[in-house]
Amino acid sequence: MLLKKILIALAATIVIVYFYPHPEANRYNYEEGRPWNYSKLIAPFDIPVHPDSATLLAARDSLDARFVPIYELNQLIIDTIVRRLPEAPGTRLPQRLASELRSIYASGVVDMRTKEDISSGKLPKVRILDKNVLSEMSTSGFTSPRDAYVYLDSVITDPDLHQYFLRSNLQNLLLPNYTRNEEECRRHYEYDYLTITADRGIILQGQTIIDKGAIITSQDFTNLQTYENMLTQLNTKQNQSKWLMLLGQFIYVALLLTALVFYIYNFCPAIYTNIRAYTFIYSIITLFFLIGVGLNYFVAQGIYIAPMMIVPILVLVFFDSRTALFVTGVLSLICAGVTAFALEYLFLQFCAATAAVFSLRELSRRSQLLRTSGVVAVAYIASYVALELLMNGSLEGFTWRMTAFLIVNAALTSMAYILMFAVERIFGFLSVVTLVELADINAPLLMRLSNECPGTFQHSIAVSNLASDAAQRIGANVQLIRAGALYHDIGKLSNPAFFTENQHGVNPHDALPPERSAAIVINHVTDGLQLAERAGLPEPIKKFIREHHGAGMAKYFYITYCKAHPDEEVDKTPFTYPGPNPRSRETSVLMMADAVEAASRSLKEHTREAIANLVNRIIDGQIADGLHNESTLAFRDVETIKEAFIKRLMTIYHSRIAYPTAPKTSSAPAQTPPAAQ
């Protein structure tokens, strides 16, 4: 068991540290157009002011619009084309066609893409590179190989020359003599871009990068990114050890979770000895830390949206308020390492957690959660305003964004009602809300008990009242014992007539041997567990059914059998309940209340002395039989329980005065009966 607890705490530590901010991660979370939620940031070193993204985008758009591409002239192209013309012996046709071609190429021939840009007006001029010298040239005279071919086809009117033109396969010979130099274009483009996007200055060491609460402009955003990049490079150069940072984080989280272990061990033994409860505490801390870190990753200061107040509410519902505050304190200290203002965050969480715990105390109705959400919201806003006044002396730093975060946080606290049922299913806990619902006499199983076993139903209600009164006096779980008492005898539904409280003059046991009668009576425990299983009753309620007789005996039938077999050594096993004996204060109180309430019905007089003798005899007999040895009741608790039973039974069975009979004469004045005693 100890090894499991160590592994649970270690697993929680590893998960938390894994998702903790690491040295290489950004130190700040911020968004362009949002307020700077951290304190004033001072430059620890000189920071160049790079142009912001909007300036860079505008500069690129401007450069794209006015950049003049660079082309080169290939003067050998025309000679190559002329040499490839077909021969025509005895004619001057090749020379005449070559003359037309040279005239066209003198104006310039470019590729089709360039010609389309020229035609659309995107390229009014180009730069021509000639021996490392650039000169601009108009593109108005440029044509494309296709257009040149079409032009020649239309202007040649001589039939012989036109026939020669068609035979020359000129459409495959024409090539551009002005071609784009991509390498030079890229080099000049980058040079021009760097020229117009040069740094705008320097933020000197000691100057302000950004003030707290200032709206982050595009330039501020760029400056902050430059600062973080330089800081990362500086940390790398200085050989900052991220492993030491991780070690520090591990020790920090481990110390907090170890402190929680010591608290649980010393002040919450019920949690420490229950592996499910122990797992729940560490799981809920880990889960809500991950929720806070996740929100903080996607939204600047998003950890303030995380509904951390669900944690104290859930712990309070299933355990107690002191543990709720301690667990929340540990969670807040762990989450503080993620925030920019650790002290301020802790103050907000402390105020909200205190308000949540003391406004709720015991959750029994859904409306209480809505009230608690409102109280948490007020606590958050009040503590936030107090922090602003304390730190700045004014409300200038007060932002509606943070206020909205805190209000959303408080509103999400009401989700605890949904999570409460999930926790009950996963960890097998019982909340007060569920106990109140189970104790509703209109519940199906209790309605059936009322209809089929009215005597047992009345007995269960009486035991519930008797036990809950005693439980309240010793500080036990009143709601649990009230619900458990109502269901403890549901097994009698299987054979109602075999139990005295349901009989009407006929006792079927008279026709049965004692051992058979004992088996029927004892089986109401097993039958009750089967009914509880089919009805889906939670395990804590089943414990009341299982333990309310413990390993006691059906003494009436045992004694009857012994009298019928005086010379026989009687085996007690057939007359003994299966057990186990009560293992909690609540089931012990129920066992006492069950026996006392049943026996009190047989008293002939209900004086304090008679009731006290009955209570002492029954409870002392159970203790002498060892039925409460496994319970956590103290001797002081037993005396308190006895006194509670005696007072309650005296109230139930108190005597009433006789009502006087009115005189028979009609003239006698009527008497008003005294109040019931």
Solvent accessible surface area in square Angstrom, and as a share of the most:
residue,aa,sasa,rsa
1,M,128,0.57
2,L,113,0.56
3,L,122,0.61
4,K,119,0.50
5,K,10,0.04
6,I,93,0.47
7,L,95,0.47
8,I,38,0.19
9,A,16,0.13
10,L,77,0.38
11,A,54,0.42
12,A,7,0.06
13,T,5,0.03
14,I,93,0.47
15,V,54,0.31
16,I,0,0.00
17,V,14,0.08
18,Y,151,0.58
19,F,97,0.40
20,Y,12,0.05
21,P,52,0.33
22,H,47,0.21
23,P,32,0.20
24,E,109,0.49
25,A,46,0.35
26,N,109,0.56
27,R,138,0.51
28,Y,45,0.17
29,N,46,0.24
30,Y,35,0.13
31,E,60,0.27
32,E,90,0.40
33,G,48,0.46
34,R,109,0.40
35,P,21,0.13
36,W,1,0.00
37,N,23,0.12
38,Y,11,0.04
39,S,64,0.41
40,K,111,0.47
41,L,15,0.07
42,I,78,0.40
43,A,2,0.01
44,P,61,0.38
45,F,37,0.15
46,D,74,0.38
47,I,0,0.00
48,P,37,0.23
49,V,23,0.13
50,H,70,0.31
51,P,7,0.04
52,D,12,0.06
53,S,68,0.44
54,A,60,0.47
55,T,34,0.20
56,L,60,0.30
57,L,115,0.57
58,A,61,0.47
59,A,14,0.11
60,R,97,0.35
61,D,82,0.43
62,S,53,0.34
63,L,1,0.00
64,D,84,0.43
65,A,92,0.71
66,R,135,0.49
67,F,35,0.15
68,V,24,0.14
69,P,7,0.04
70,I,0,0.00
71,Y,3,0.01
72,E,70,0.32
73,L,67,0.33
74,N,65,0.33
75,Q,130,0.58
76,L,126,0.63
77,I,26,0.13
78,I,23,0.12
79,D,47,0.24
80,T,37,0.22
81,I,3,0.02
82,V,36,0.21
83,R,177,0.64
84,R,143,0.52
85,L,16,0.08
86,P,44,0.28
87,E,155,0.69
88,A,16,0.12
89,P,119,0.75
90,G,90,0.86
91,T,66,0.38
92,R,167,0.61
93,L,19,0.09
94,P,28,0.18
95,Q,100,0.45
96,R,96,0.35
97,L,0,0.00
98,A,8,0.07
99,S,70,0.45
100,E,63,0.28
101,L,0,0.00
102,R,110,0.40
103,S,74,0.47
104,I,19,0.10
105,Y,10,0.04
106,A,83,0.64
107,S,57,0.37
108,G,0,0.00
109,V,0,0.00
110,V,0,0.00
111,D,48,0.25
112,M,63,0.28
113,R,191,0.70
114,T,7,0.04
115,K,39,0.16
116,E,104,0.46
117,D,45,0.23
118,I,27,0.14
119,S,82,0.53
120,S,73,0.47
121,G,55,0.53
122,K,153,0.65
123,L,17,0.09
124,P,92,0.58
125,K,82,0.35
126,V,0,0.00
127,R,43,0.16
128,I,17,0.08
129,L,30,0.15
130,D,88,0.46
131,K,179,0.76
132,N,143,0.73
133,V,95,0.55
134,L,60,0.30
135,S,60,0.39
136,E,101,0.45
137,M,63,0.28
138,S,66,0.43
139,T,2,0.01
140,S,103,0.67
141,G,43,0.42
142,F,8,0.03
143,T,25,0.14
144,S,0,0.00
145,P,25,0.16
146,R,150,0.55
147,D,48,0.25
148,A,3,0.02
149,Y,49,0.18
150,V,89,0.51
151,Y,112,0.43
152,L,0,0.00
153,D,60,0.31
154,S,81,0.52
155,V,58,0.33
156,I,13,0.07
157,T,123,0.71
158,D,43,0.22
159,P,98,0.62
160,D,95,0.49
161,L,11,0.05
162,H,46,0.20
163,Q,105,0.47
164,Y,0,0.00
165,F,0,0.00
166,L,91,0.45
167,R,143,0.52
168,S,5,0.03
169,N,69,0.36
170,L,0,0.00
171,Q,102,0.45
172,N,104,0.53
173,L,25,0.13
174,L,9,0.05
175,L,86,0.43
176,P,28,0.18
177,N,8,0.04
178,Y,16,0.06
179,T,63,0.36
180,R,99,0.36
181,N,30,0.16
182,E,111,0.50
183,E,100,0.45
184,E,30,0.13
185,C,5,0.03
186,R,120,0.44
187,R,128,0.47
188,H,38,0.17
189,Y,45,0.17
190,E,80,0.36
191,Y,152,0.58
192,D,38,0.20
193,Y,35,0.13
194,L,121,0.60
195,T,84,0.49
196,I,67,0.34
197,T,15,0.09
198,A,60,0.47
199,D,77,0.40
200,R,145,0.53
201,G,33,0.31
202,I,105,0.53
203,I,20,0.10
204,L,96,0.48
205,Q,125,0.56
206,G,50,0.48
207,Q,90,0.40
208,T,57,0.33
209,I,12,0.06
210,I,8,0.04
211,D,67,0.34
212,K,67,0.28
213,G,29,0.28
214,A,38,0.29
215,I,99,0.50
216,I,1,0.01
217,T,72,0.42
218,S,23,0.15
219,Q,40,0.18
220,D,31,0.16
221,F,53,0.22
222,T,21,0.12
223,N,12,0.06
224,L,1,0.00
225,Q,84,0.37
226,T,11,0.06
227,Y,15,0.06
228,E,18,0.08
229,N,89,0.46
230,M,56,0.25
231,L,22,0.11
232,T,69,0.40
233,Q,105,0.47
234,L,63,0.32
235,N,27,0.14
236,T,98,0.57
237,K,161,0.68
238,Q,120,0.53
239,N,131,0.67
240,Q,77,0.34
241,S,44,0.28
242,K,86,0.36
243,W,175,0.62
244,L,122,0.61
245,M,78,0.35
246,L,41,0.21
247,L,93,0.46
248,G,39,0.37
249,Q,20,0.09
250,F,71,0.30
251,I,85,0.43
252,Y,86,0.33
253,V,0,0.00
254,A,26,0.20
255,L,117,0.58
256,L,25,0.13
257,L,3,0.01
258,T,59,0.34
259,A,43,0.33
260,L,0,0.00
261,V,34,0.20
262,F,125,0.52
263,Y,15,0.06
264,I,0,0.00
265,Y,128,0.49
266,N,91,0.47
267,F,111,0.46
268,C,9,0.05
269,P,83,0.52
270,A,78,0.61
271,I,3,0.02
272,Y,40,0.15
273,T,95,0.55
274,N,65,0.33
275,I,48,0.25
276,R,133,0.49
277,A,2,0.01
278,Y,2,0.01
279,T,41,0.24
280,F,3,0.01
281,I,0,0.00
282,Y,3,0.01
283,S,48,0.31
284,I,8,0.04
285,I,0,0.00
286,T,17,0.10
287,L,91,0.45
288,F,4,0.02
289,F,0,0.00
290,L,56,0.28
291,I,61,0.31
292,G,0,0.00
293,V,24,0.14
294,G,29,0.27
295,L,55,0.27
296,N,9,0.05
297,Y,169,0.64
298,F,162,0.67
299,V,47,0.27
300,A,5,0.04
301,Q,5,0.02
302,G,0,0.00
303,I,1,0.01
304,Y,6,0.02
305,I,30,0.15
306,A,0,0.00
307,P,12,0.08
308,M,4,0.02
309,M,0,0.00
310,I,3,0.01
311,V,0,0.00
312,P,0,0.00
313,I,2,0.01
314,L,3,0.02
315,V,0,0.00
316,L,15,0.07
317,V,13,0.08
318,F,26,0.11
319,F,54,0.23
320,D,57,0.29
321,S,46,0.30
322,R,135,0.49
323,T,0,0.00
324,A,0,0.00
325,L,56,0.28
326,F,69,0.29
327,V,0,0.00
328,T,4,0.02
329,G,33,0.32
330,V,7,0.04
331,L,1,0.01
332,S,9,0.06
333,L,69,0.34
334,I,0,0.00
335,C,1,0.00
336,A,5,0.04
337,G,39,0.38
338,V,20,0.12
339,T,20,0.11
340,A,44,0.34
341,F,31,0.13
342,A,44,0.34
343,L,138,0.69
344,E,29,0.13
345,Y,0,0.00
346,L,45,0.22
347,F,78,0.33
348,L,5,0.03
349,Q,2,0.01
350,F,137,0.57
351,C,31,0.19
352,A,0,0.00
353,A,4,0.03
354,T,41,0.24
355,A,20,0.15
356,A,1,0.00
357,V,2,0.01
358,F,110,0.46
359,S,23,0.15
360,L,4,0.02
361,R,167,0.61
362,E,92,0.41
363,L,2,0.01
364,S,26,0.17
365,R,147,0.54
366,R,162,0.59
367,S,66,0.42
368,Q,19,0.08
369,L,4,0.02
370,L,123,0.61
371,R,124,0.45
372,T,0,0.00
373,S,13,0.08
374,G,37,0.36
375,V,51,0.29
376,V,0,0.00
377,A,22,0.17
378,V,105,0.60
379,A,17,0.13
380,Y,0,0.00
381,I,45,0.23
382,A,60,0.46
383,S,5,0.03
384,Y,18,0.07
385,V,42,0.24
386,A,47,0.36
387,L,17,0.08
388,E,10,0.04
389,L,90,0.45
390,L,146,0.73
391,M,85,0.38
392,N,70,0.36
393,G,63,0.61
394,S,37,0.24
395,L,89,0.44
396,E,161,0.72
397,G,17,0.17
398,F,45,0.19
399,T,26,0.15
400,W,192,0.67
401,R,37,0.14
402,M,22,0.10
403,T,7,0.04
404,A,49,0.38
405,F,23,0.10
406,L,1,0.00
407,I,87,0.44
408,V,67,0.39
409,N,0,0.00
410,A,1,0.01
411,A,59,0.46
412,L,57,0.28
413,T,0,0.00
414,S,36,0.23
415,M,82,0.37
416,A,1,0.01
417,Y,37,0.14
418,I,118,0.60
419,L,52,0.26
420,M,1,0.00
421,F,58,0.24
422,A,41,0.32
423,V,14,0.08
424,E,8,0.04
425,R,185,0.68
426,I,120,0.61
427,F,31,0.13
428,G,32,0.31
429,F,24,0.10
430,L,28,0.14
431,S,0,0.00
432,V,18,0.11
433,V,6,0.03
434,T,20,0.12
435,L,3,0.01
436,V,59,0.34
437,E,96,0.43
438,L,27,0.13
439,A,20,0.16
440,D,66,0.34
441,I,88,0.45
442,N,102,0.52
443,A,18,0.14
444,P,116,0.73
445,L,22,0.11
446,L,0,0.00
447,M,83,0.37
448,R,95,0.35
449,L,0,0.00
450,S,35,0.23
451,N,110,0.57
452,E,82,0.37
453,C,0,0.00
454,P,69,0.43
455,G,16,0.15
456,T,0,0.00
457,F,15,0.06
458,Q,102,0.45
459,H,10,0.04
460,S,0,0.00
461,I,49,0.25
462,A,22,0.17
463,V,0,0.00
464,S,3,0.02
465,N,58,0.30
466,L,2,0.01
467,A,0,0.00
468,S,6,0.04
469,D,26,0.14
470,A,0,0.00
471,A,0,0.00
472,Q,129,0.57
473,R,113,0.41
474,I,19,0.10
475,G,59,0.57
476,A,12,0.09
477,N,67,0.34
478,V,36,0.21
479,Q,43,0.19
480,L,29,0.15
481,I,0,0.00
482,R,81,0.30
483,A,0,0.00
484,G,0,0.00
485,A,0,0.00
486,L,10,0.05
487,Y,3,0.01
488,H,1,0.00
489,D,2,0.01
490,I,0,0.00
491,G,1,0.01
492,K,19,0.08
493,L,8,0.04
494,S,60,0.39
495,N,54,0.27
496,P,38,0.24
497,A,54,0.42
498,F,44,0.18
499,F,12,0.05
500,T,110,0.64
501,E,55,0.25
502,N,15,0.08
503,Q,36,0.16
504,H,164,0.73
505,G,86,0.82
506,V,116,0.67
507,N,60,0.31
508,P,36,0.23
509,H,21,0.09
510,D,122,0.63
511,A,94,0.73
512,L,57,0.28
513,P,67,0.42
514,P,25,0.15
515,E,69,0.31
516,R,122,0.45
517,S,1,0.01
518,A,0,0.00
519,A,34,0.26
520,I,15,0.08
521,V,22,0.12
522,I,18,0.09
523,N,67,0.34
524,H,4,0.02
525,V,3,0.02
526,T,61,0.35
527,D,31,0.16
528,G,0,0.00
529,L,42,0.21
530,Q,95,0.42
531,L,14,0.07
532,A,0,0.00
533,E,112,0.50
534,R,176,0.64
535,A,55,0.43
536,G,60,0.58
537,L,14,0.07
538,P,33,0.21
539,E,80,0.36
540,P,28,0.18
541,I,0,0.00
542,K,25,0.11
543,K,91,0.39
544,F,3,0.01
545,I,0,0.00
546,R,65,0.24
547,E,7,0.03
548,H,1,0.01
549,H,51,0.23
550,G,1,0.01
551,A,44,0.34
552,G,10,0.10
553,M,49,0.22
554,A,11,0.08
555,K,111,0.47
556,Y,162,0.61
557,F,24,0.10
558,Y,41,0.15
559,I,86,0.44
560,T,53,0.31
561,Y,35,0.13
562,C,37,0.22
563,K,156,0.66
564,A,66,0.51
565,H,66,0.29
566,P,107,0.67
567,D,147,0.76
568,E,87,0.39
569,E,171,0.77
570,V,23,0.13
571,D,89,0.46
572,K,110,0.46
573,T,99,0.58
574,P,65,0.41
575,F,3,0.01
576,T,42,0.24
577,Y,15,0.06
578,P,88,0.56
579,G,7,0.07
580,P,34,0.22
581,N,23,0.12
582,P,0,0.00
583,R,140,0.51
584,S,39,0.25
585,R,65,0.24
586,E,24,0.11
587,T,3,0.02
588,S,0,0.00
589,V,0,0.00
590,L,0,0.00
591,M,5,0.02
592,M,0,0.00
593,A,0,0.00
594,D,11,0.06
595,A,33,0.26
596,V,0,0.00
597,E,8,0.04
598,A,55,0.42
599,A,27,0.21
600,S,0,0.00
601,R,127,0.46
602,S,88,0.57
603,L,40,0.20
604,K,205,0.87
605,E,105,0.47
606,H,62,0.28
607,T,69,0.40
608,R,111,0.41
609,E,127,0.57
610,A,18,0.14
611,I,0,0.00
612,A,19,0.15
613,N,88,0.45
614,L,7,0.03
615,V,0,0.00
616,N,54,0.28
617,R,159,0.58
618,I,23,0.12
619,I,0,0.00
620,D,65,0.34
621,G,29,0.28
622,Q,18,0.08
623,I,58,0.30
624,A,86,0.67
625,D,85,0.44
626,G,14,0.14
627,L,19,0.09
628,H,21,0.09
629,N,117,0.60
630,E,92,0.41
631,S,17,0.11
632,T,95,0.55
633,L,31,0.15
634,A,42,0.32
635,F,177,0.74
636,R,181,0.66
637,D,16,0.08
638,V,14,0.08
639,E,106,0.48
640,T,43,0.25
641,I,0,0.00
642,K,17,0.07
643,E,59,0.26
644,A,1,0.00
645,F,0,0.00
646,I,10,0.05
647,K,95,0.40
648,R,80,0.29
649,L,1,0.01
650,M,65,0.29
651,T,90,0.53
652,I,87,0.44
653,Y,58,0.22
654,H,73,0.33
655,S,99,0.64
656,R,156,0.57
657,I,87,0.44
658,A,92,0.71
659,Y,130,0.49
660,P,83,0.52
661,T,128,0.74
662,A,66,0.51
663,P,76,0.48
664,K,207,0.88
665,T,89,0.52
666,S,121,0.78
667,S,103,0.67
668,A,29,0.22
669,P,114,0.72
670,A,102,0.79
671,Q,120,0.53
672,T,125,0.73
673,P,74,0.46
674,P,58,0.36
675,A,81,0.63
676,A,68,0.53
677,Q,108,0.48
